[in-house]
Amino acid sequence: MAAEAKMDPMHQFAISPIGGGELVASPFQFTNSAMWMGFVVVAILVFMWGGTKRQLVPGRWQAAVEGITGFVGDIAKQGIGPEGRKYLPWIFTAFMFILVSNWLSAMPFAIIPGVHPFAVTGQFTITGVLSILSFAIVLGVGFWKHGLHFLSLFVPKGAPLPVKMFVAPIEFVSFLVRPFSLGLRPFVAMFAGHVLLEVFGNFVVQGLNAGSVLGWGISALCFVFLIFVNALELLVGGIQAYVFALLTALYINDAVNLH
């Protein structure tokens, strides 16, 4: 009797060393996560390098780069104000890293034997570090510009003292939750989307292997749904990059202007 095929949608998120072997806590072990982060960085550098040409009539590549930089620049300017340009390098870096990571992991590289895209943003350690860096900037800017007066961010202006004493702890806890929610949002979106892709992709294969009309019909339905989910994954990937950049700008705005 043939052994039943087992489906493990979580296996795609497993971090493993390149070349085999056991995963150990060492900075000198090169893993699939590090490799795909390298691919993301290279893709960003190539994309930005292609748009550095300053032609009078910009080509499509230059127009795409200028469009994205202008788009993220508007996020920083509208979210922070006149000082937004100072923080544009980090906001743009976070936006591009999340966007390219999300889209690169959704590409059909698995059609190449032995290649499987790795969702870098499907690891909370990655998105968590990005959110921690964002809040390190928020705290650094807040205390550098305002000193201990930065703590007045948690106290509503003009409210009676009893209300301030009640609201201030709630605002403080809400502020502490921000880094967690900022990193959790893109992680959950990519994690859930890739699990769906893995599950329905497996249904397509199993339906074809069944060798029956019913199995082929199920495979066809699952394939159509797979295309829909993949398109949705690309859309969500872009939205999550935008939301991360927007919230980062708004949080920095709180530190700069104490709103």
Secondary structure, DSSP 8 states (H G I E B T S, - for coil): --------TTGGG---BTTSS---S-TT--BHHHHHHHHHHHHHHHHHHHT----SS--HHHHHHHHHHHHHHHHHHHHH-GGGGGGHHHHHHHHHHHHHHHHHHTS-GGGSTT-----GGGSHHHHHHHHHHHHHHHHHHHHHHHGGGGGGGGS-TT--HHHHHHHHHHHHHHHHHHHHHHHHHHHHHHHHHHHHHHHHHHHHHHHHHHTSHHHHHHHHHHHHHHHHHHHHHHHHHHHHHHHHHHHHHHHHHHHHH--
